[in-house]
Amino acid sequence: MSQTIGQNFLQDSENFSELELLSLLSKLPNSLKLEILHYTEFLVNKCSENDSTKKRKAGLLKGKIWMSDDFDDPLEEFEEYM
């Protein structure tokens, strides 16, 4: 029976009703219901995190950072080693 239920959900994943899902959940023991609750909360949080993350835009800080013209020049402190 469990294979049939799983196959029906896969075949009709677009058309399953929440009542069918609740009916199946009502048959589970409380310990499994708690696991499903935790997993559902995890999925909801995962979806909300993905929606809230923004893509970084290239060049956003252009002109805010500069590098000295003599950056690559040898340091005076190391002259004796060169």
C-alpha positions as CSV (number, residue, x, y, z in Angstrom):
1,M,0.0,0.0,0.0
2,S,2.8,2.5,0.8
3,Q,4.3,2.0,-2.7
4,T,0.9,2.8,-4.2
5,I,0.5,5.9,-2.2
6,G,4.0,7.1,-3.1
7,Q,3.4,6.3,-6.8
8,N,0.1,8.2,-6.8
9,F,1.8,11.2,-5.3
10,L,4.5,11.1,-7.9
11,Q,2.1,10.7,-10.7
12,D,-0.4,13.3,-9.5
13,S,2.1,15.6,-7.7
14,E,0.3,18.6,-9.4
15,N,-3.2,17.5,-8.3
16,F,-3.0,16.0,-4.8
17,S,-5.3,17.6,-2.2
18,E,-4.3,18.7,1.2
19,L,-7.1,16.5,2.6
20,E,-5.3,13.5,1.2
21,L,-2.1,14.5,2.8
22,L,-3.8,15.2,6.2
23,S,-5.6,11.8,5.9
24,L,-2.2,10.1,5.5
25,L,-0.7,12.1,8.4
26,S,-3.5,11.2,10.7
27,K,-2.6,7.5,10.4
28,L,1.0,8.0,11.6
29,P,2.1,7.7,15.2
30,N,2.8,10.9,17.1
31,S,6.5,10.3,17.1
32,L,6.5,10.3,13.2
33,K,4.2,13.3,13.1
34,L,6.7,15.2,15.2
35,E,9.5,14.3,12.7
36,I,7.4,15.5,9.8
37,L,6.7,18.7,11.7
38,H,10.4,19.4,12.1
39,Y,11.2,18.5,8.5
40,T,8.4,20.8,7.3
41,E,9.7,23.7,9.4
42,F,13.1,23.0,7.9
43,L,11.8,23.2,4.4
44,V,9.8,26.4,5.1
45,N,12.9,28.0,6.5
46,K,15.1,26.8,3.6
47,C,12.6,28.3,1.1
48,S,12.4,31.6,2.9
49,E,16.3,31.8,3.0
50,N,16.6,31.1,-0.7
51,D,14.0,33.8,-1.5
52,S,15.6,36.5,0.7
53,T,19.2,36.1,-0.6
54,K,20.1,38.7,-3.2
55,K,22.6,38.2,-5.9
56,R,25.7,40.4,-5.7
57,K,26.1,42.9,-8.5
58,A,29.5,43.3,-10.1
59,G,31.0,46.7,-9.9
60,L,28.9,47.8,-7.0
61,L,31.8,49.3,-5.1
62,K,33.6,50.7,-8.1
63,G,35.5,53.9,-7.1
64,K,35.2,53.2,-3.4
65,I,38.5,51.3,-3.1
66,W,41.8,52.5,-4.4
67,M,45.4,51.2,-4.5
68,S,48.5,53.3,-4.1
69,D,50.6,53.8,-7.3
70,D,53.7,52.5,-5.5
71,F,52.0,49.4,-4.2
72,D,54.2,47.0,-6.1
73,D,57.5,49.0,-5.4
74,P,60.0,47.3,-3.1
75,L,59.7,48.3,0.6
76,E,62.5,50.3,2.1
77,E,62.6,48.0,5.1
78,F,63.7,45.1,2.8
79,E,66.4,46.9,0.8
80,E,69.3,45.2,2.6
81,Y,67.8,41.7,1.7
82,M,67.5,42.5,-2.0
